[in-house]
Amino acid sequence: MKRGLFRALFIGYSVSSVLLFLYSYTQVDLGLTLTRVSVWQKIQQSFQSVGYFQRPLSATMYVVLLTALFALYACFVHAAARGKVTMKDVWVIIGCITLILVWSYPAFSYDAFNYMFTAKTVLVYHKNPYTIAPIAFGGVDPWLSFLHWTHLPSAYTPLWIALTLPAYIFGFRFFLLTMWNMKILVAVFYLLSVRLIGAIMEQHDRERAVYAMVLFGLNPLVIVESLVSAHNDIVMMAIALFAVYLYSKKKVAAFFVLSVSVALKLMTGALIPVFLFGVKKRINVITASLVAMCMGLAFVLIYREFLPWYLVWVLPFVALTPRRTALVVLASALSLGLLLRYAPFLYYGHWDDPVPALMRWVTWMPIIVSGLYITISKIRTWMYGNRKMAMENRNRKLERN
């Protein structure tokens, strides 16, 4: 990549990441005090004032940040598609983003706090998180003042709970340190996912390896849901990608690694038939995995709302098929639409009308626009092809005469 363009993108991503880091702390729950230091408490209150009491400003700031991230993403993807990005360029940008956002607040989800409390239930209270709900510690544990879903026992698998225990232990019972430890844990698997996408592409399409890494690693939805909100879906997908990487070399090991991914979160169970039939039918495992995860996502959406981080189940396999331009465009548009779903809540501060209708509208608009763009592009390509063929036929007739 030309040094001037790289510097511009590096500065753009650095500034955007710092602003997103700062913005995340406007969403600190009003019932949560991050530190006892009085100076920092005042700073926290000033940030919360923006997030909770100046909601139009907060929503505007969020949309501006999304616009910046997607504009930078479009520039980087365009350069990578033309082969102008090196592996070093990708890792410098991704490393910068990770180093900044790993310290951010989980602004758009409470899942990270549920991970922390589940570990606390095991290590501090010595209770089984599957038989006792957090609300049982009401009046005892101050965390209940900001936790959500306190009436339900843990929904996380034993393997995931085991992974979170060291993060809690080395938090030394300091809330902020424990929170950052959880985020570091998730960030490591985010980086591993990007690396594995590159490794898999080296096996199947070396020419597009860097492009695929950019498509996934710099997708704003992946950044927000993995590095900011710290959802464990990226952990599940990193291990599933390792299984895909091993599949062409050591199939028994690949099955074992896939079982570990399923043990972390059940969604990658959709890949089991692909791995089983791929051995006998010699199918394209990447394409089949994309289809399987899309079908699994569709099944989940029958019963649940489309939460933004669910798309992380599919995006790695979209990145592994980078030559399907229409699919890449649609996935990017859906990423934008799903992230925009947070904007109505940030503006109104509740989930009542008109928020649900606005969430549907902002989700579908980017998809519709991208669909029109793809259709027009296909028509133009078809018309250009027909025109070119007609000119070639005419030239042949002239040469014969």
Beta strands, then each sheet from edge to edge (+ up, - down):
end
